[in-house]
Amino acid sequence: MGTQTLELTSEEVLLEKEKSLILYNDEVNTFDFVIDSLMKVCKHEPEQAEQCTFIVHFKGKCDVSSGPEDKLLQMCSALLNRGLTAEIE
């Protein structure tokens, strides 16, 4: 009997390691503060930050960034330190 070898393409390996940074709605922070936070922490352009802020407001949450977990941990911590509600999924 032959042995089967499982090979993952580099794209599959990348997808396995990629996580999402989710920002949640709260009743505390202003639109301007959230927009400013996304621009400073996640390096969003103003339009992107504004769109994400509206999605968070109307849908309750938004995927504001994706990438390797170590990169997202720094951004998540920075958002939490600003009083926002975020987590990595």
C-alpha positions, -999 to 999 in steps of 0.1 A, spaced: 0 0 0 12 34 -9 14 64 14 -6 94 7 10 128 12 -11 159 19 2 190 3 -11 225 10 -6 252 -15 8 284 -3 -26 300 -7 -42 274 16 -15 280 42 -20 317 40 -58 314 44 -53 292 75 -32 318 92 -54 348 82 -77 362 109 -102 390 110 -103 420 134 -139 427 142 -151 460 156 -184 460 175 -210 487 180 -213 505 214 -234 533 227 -204 553 240 -180 564 213 -189 590 187 -187 585 149 -158 609 146 -138 591 174 -144 557 157 -134 570 123 -103 587 137 -94 555 156 -97 533 124 -75 558 105 -48 559 131 -48 522 143 -58 503 111 -44 528 86 -78 532 69 -84 560 44 -111 585 56 -137 570 33 -130 534 44 -130 544 80 -164 561 76 -179 532 57 -168 507 84 -181 530 111 -216 531 95 -215 493 91 -207 489 128 -235 513 137 -262 497 115 -252 460 116 -236 458 150 -201 448 138 -177 450 109 -145 433 98 -121 462 99 -89 444 90 -76 410 82 -41 394 82 -18 374 104 -28 372 140 3 389 154 -4 420 133 -41 420 144 -32 416 181 -14 449 181 -43 467 163 -69 450 186 -50 461 217 -48 497 204 -86 498 197 -94 483 231 -70 509 247 -91 536 230 -123 522 246 -136 505 216 -149 469 215 -130 446 192 -118 410 189 -99 387 166 -118 359 149 
